[in-house]
Amino acid sequence: MVDDITLKKDKLKGLGLISGGLDSLTACLLLKQQGIEVIGLNFKSPFCQYESRFDIFREKLGIEVYSLSLEDDFLDIISNPKFGYGRNLNPCVDCRIYILKKAKEFMKKIKADFIFTGEVLNQRPKSQHMKALKIVEKESGLEGKLLRPLSALALEPTIYEDQDLIDRSKLLGIKGRSRKIQLGLARRYGLLEEYYACGGCLLTDINFSNRLRDYLKFNSCLKIKDMDILRYGRHFRFNNAKIIVGRNEIENNILVQLKKPKDLIMEVPDIPSPITIIQGDFTEKTLKFAASLTLRYSDLKESEGKVVYGNEYQNLSKEIFTKIENDEFLKNYLL
Ligand code: SF4
């Protein structure tokens, strides 16, 4: 990043962190209106509950959008966030710092001059208040250099505004949760007619957080690709094993795709049945518990039934097990 007056106003290139939502869209619009070249950067995340779409950015604003994925080191941040968690396992301040640090590296590669975001002061009371915005700026090494076009007038000017490279008078001073101003702008410039709130981040979800907490406790080698399976099925912890039971056909198919070669897979043959995956160390007792769970969630009417199981290293076995009938008992193991 160049951080002195050698920057030229007519050649300024901004890298915008974009989620695909209304805020990032209008932040990009404000800078494009000043004649600044804008490049978009999106972070793909297994914790994101919606499919980001960037057609509007590309087609209506002519913005090229790049994508980076969260890496395994993001799980270290979740395990031990310097600035703590929100209500669940969401380390929002550390998450922003992490993403901005990655964006800084990316900025050098594409030779952009500055970074901006669609953040709005006080839009999220716990992570976007003034103090949190300042911490994020400082810890990511972007003090005075992180532009937030939607709230700029409510914040201290960045060096780019001070040096008149960015026209501060054309930025906004939005605060709070309402998206009325952003939507008004998007409509006026024919970008978007309606605003639909996106699904959000799974780290703020209590059930997902419980599963993730369990994953962090029982795994020493943290892998971001392991996050995918946490989204599907019912999850049970039984000693050193994790048992995942599909809730419908779609989940069954996904679980089959996501299981690892070592994982044990089981189902009840010949009748509608969940797919059950056993991960980790399992004993006879675990096998019995998982099989009785599989019978419980199958269409079996009788109290006993056959279950087939195996993995890529052992042949399929077929045995008779007893179905669990007591749902209260199951709650002790449910994550
Ligand atoms: S809600 Fe999720 S994605 Fe957003 S800042 Fe917090 S942890 Fe990061």
Boltz pocket constraint, residues with backbone or C-beta under 6 A from the ligand:
constraints:
  - pocket:
      binder: B
      contacts: [[A, 89], [A, 90], [A, 91], [A, 92], [A, 93], [A, 95], [A, 96], [A, 201], [A, 202], [A, 203], [A, 204]]
      max_distance: 6.0
